[in-house]
């Protein structure tokens, strides 16, 4: 991915992070994703007093993407609220895999700007995908 695209995705992920509704954990996360057409969608985590009903930033960004008619992720960036990398949870790994190929980049960016890049295939090897339903 071109550096300017990573910078743009990181900025949008941090911008989304500012709108996080996280009154219980105070752990604000933002995510931004790029589609093959060049469109970018972002999202933040949304907590609920009924804890299992919260939504991760990655899920919000994916929902925004699908709402606008897109079905493929070319790259996703996850912005951490601290200097540690915020890796996607298991559920979000599955959600990303639903719309991505194994080689799709997943970049975590810390509050200080450090990055860690991997792929969804590395994060979720042997992902269960739509084609598995045909077996």
C-alpha positions, 0 to 999 in steps of 0.5 A, a space after each residue: 500500500 502506498 504510504 500516503 494511503 496508509 497515512 490517510 487510513 490512519 488519520 480517518 481511523 483516529 478521527 473515528 476513534 474520537 467518536 467512540 462510545 466507550 463509557 465502560 472501558 474507556 478504550 476508544 478504538 477506530 478503524 478505517 478500510 479501503 475498498 478496491 474502488 478507492 472508497 474509504 469507510 471508517 468506524 469506532 467501537 460502540 459499547 452498551 450497558 448490556 456488555 455483549 451488545 457492544 460493537 467493535 470499530 472494525 464491525 462498524 467500518 464494515 457495516 458502513 462499507 456494506 451500507 454503501 454497496 461495497 463488498 470487498 476490503 483492500 486494506 484495513 487499519 485499526 487505531 489503538 488508544 495507547 502505545 500498544 497495538 490493538 489487534 482485531 478480536 476473533 469475531 472481527 477477524 472473521 468479519 474482515 475475512 468475509 470481505 477480504 482475501 487471505 493476503 489483504 493487509 491489516 495494519 495496527 497503528 499505535 497512538 504514537 504512530 508505530 505500525 504493525 502490518 500483517 494479513 488477515 490470512 495470518 491473523 485467521 488461518 483457514 478462515 471459514 468463508 462462503 465457499 465452505 457452505 457449498 461443501 
